[in-house]
Amino acid sequence: MGSAKKSNTDRRARIEEMRRAEQSRERRNRVLTIAASVVVVAGLVVGGVVLVRSQEDKGSDTAAASDSSGKGKFVTGKDGVKTWEGKLSRNHVAKAVKYASEPPVGGDHNQVWMNCDGDVYTEQVNNTNAVHSLEHGAVWVTYNADAKKADVDALAAKVKKTPYTLMSPLDDQKDPIMLSAWGHQRTVTGASDPNVDKFFEKFVQGEQTPEPGAACTNGLSK
């Protein structure tokens, strides 16, 4: 019990440290944005060229959205966790993405993340928004109609008290309950499966996170 409490305390401390780092980055970004705005105002003569290039870039992102999330495959470890071996792209796109797995574990995604500060959704969410949450270090709990209500309720209670997690139904997944992080995934038998805690401990803001400490609030909430 003491070890579990210490583990939870260490995880919360790590998350708070990540959040402080992200807030510092956001302050720097605001300064850079202001400076960039001044440059734009001073350079209105070339504004037309900038606009054309911006539209070309946007068109390129949109076209990429129909591609697969990456070339690769899952490899299952001795602990039952599947790890994606292959490149997972991280472009912001406006259209739906054809992901290589359901639920997806990474790839191109919407520029807006699903709120993942212990958020529990009772309706299916958009994969492209949820993948952005995974990029920020969230664990995504999904379930289909075969999952037992007692398990769903217990998992929802766990998610609600765990920062950098979210939960939602997903009808098209093959197993009743699945846990996903960026590049990693596993099936669990129920809320009492010890692998739930192990997965949370390892992957909530874990080493796999492409953008550690990035926000899980002020995003999209259904």
N, C-alpha and C positions, 0 to 999 in steps of 0.2 A: 504493500500500500504506500509506504514511504517513497519507494522508488518511482511509483506511478505519479505521485504528487510532485516529486522533483522534476520528472520528465515534463509534466504539464507546465510547471513553472518556467522551466528552461525554454520550452516552446513559446510560451507567451512573451518571455523576455526577448527571444529572437525575433518574433513578429513585431514587437514594439520597436526594436532597433531598426528593422527593415522599414517600418513606417516612417521613422524619423529621417532615415536616409532618403526616402521617396519625397517627403515634404521638402527637404533641402534641395533636391533636384527640381521640384516644381517651382521653388522660389527662383532658382537660377534660370529656369526656362522662361519665367515671366519677364525677368530682366532682359533676356535675349530676345523675347518677342517684342518688347518695347523698342529695343535698339533696332530690330529688323523693320519695325513699322516706320521709324524715322528714315531709314534708308529708302524704303519704298516711296514715301512721300517726296523725298528729294529726287527720286529717279523716275518720276511719272512719264518721262519721255519714252522710256523703254517698257512701260506698263503693258502695252499690247503684246510684246514678245513674251513677257512673263505669263500673261494670260493664256496665250496659245500653248506654251509649253506645259502649263498646269493642266489644261484640258487633255493634252496628249498623254500625260502621265496617268490621269484619271481613267482614260480609255484603256490604257494598258492594264491597270489594276482590274478593271471590270472584266476584260477578256480572260485574265488569268483565273477568274473565279470559277470557271467551268472545269478547270483541270483538277486532277486528283490531288489530295493533300500531300503526296510525296511517294517516291518509289522506295519500297522497303517491305518489311514483314515483321510480324511479332515473333519473338523468341521467348519461350516460357522458362523461367528460372526454377530452381529447386524449391523456392519459397512460394511458387504458384503465381508470382507476379509476371505478367507479360510485358516485355520491353520492346519498343519499336526500334528496329534496326534499319536505319535509313534516314535521309534528310527530311525534316519537317519544316516546310517553308513558313514564314511569318509575315507575309504581306497583308496589308489592310485592303480589303475588297468590298464591293458594294452588293454583289450578287451572292446567291447560294453557292456553296462549295460542295463538290462531290468528294466526300471524305472516304478514306480507305477502310474505316471501321465504324461501327455503330455501337456505342457512342464513340466519337472521334477523340483522339488523344493529342491533336496538334495539327498544324497546317495553316494555310491562309484563313483569315477570319475578319469579322466586322470590326471597324475601328472602335466600337462601343462594347464594353464588356458587360456581362450580366453581373449584377451586384452579388457578391460572394462573401459577405461578412456574416456568415451563419444564416444565409437566406434559404428558405424552403418554399418552393413553388409547387402549387397543386396542379398546374397545367404544364404541358410540354413547352420547353423554351427553344429558341432558335440555336441550332448547333454553332453557328458562326459567332454568336455572342458568348456562348459558354466556353468555346475554345480560347477566346481572348482571356477569360477568367483563369483558365489553366496556365496561360502564358504568365499570368501574374502570381502563380504559385498556389492556386486553389486546388482542392480535391472536390470532384464532382460525383455525387452519389445519385445513381439513376436506378429506376425500377420499372418493371412492366406489370401487366395485369395479373401475372402469376405470383407476384410477391404477396406474402401474408400481411394483413392489415397491422397486426401486432408488430411485425418487423419494421414496416414503414413508419409507424408511429414512434417506435423506439429510435430509429435512425434519424428521424426528423428532430427529436429532442436532442440528440447528440450534435447534429449539425447546428442547431440554433445556438448552442453554447460554444461553438468552435469557430473563431475567425478564420478567414480564407477557406471556407467551404460553402458549397451550395448543393441543393438537392432538387430533383424534378423527375416526373414520370417520363419514360421513353418507350413507347409501345414497340418499336422495331428492334430492340435489342434481344439477343437470343436467350439470355439468362435472366432470372427474376430480379436479382440485385447485383449491380456492378459498381465498382469504384474506379475512377479515372483521374489521372494527373497527366501533366505534359510528358508524353512519351511512354507512359506506364498505365497498366490497367490490370484488374483482377476481378474475378467473381467471388462472392461470399455466400455462405449458406443462409445467413440471417443476421439479425442485429447482434446476437450473442456470439457470433463467430469471432474468435480472438484476432483473426486477420484484419478485422475492421480497425481496431486500435493500432495494429502494427502498420497498416497502410497510412493511416492518419499521421502517426508519429514520424514516419519516414518521408512522406511526400507533401504534407502541409508546409508550404514555404521550404521545401526540400532542395537538395543540391541540383535537381533537374530543372528548377525554375529559371526560365530565360530572363525574366524581369523581376528579381526578388525585391519585395517591398513595394511594388507598384500597387495602386489603389484597388480595393475591392468594394468601394462605395462610390456614390455619385455616377454610377453607370446606368444600365437599363434594369428596370424592375417591372415585371408583369403585374 
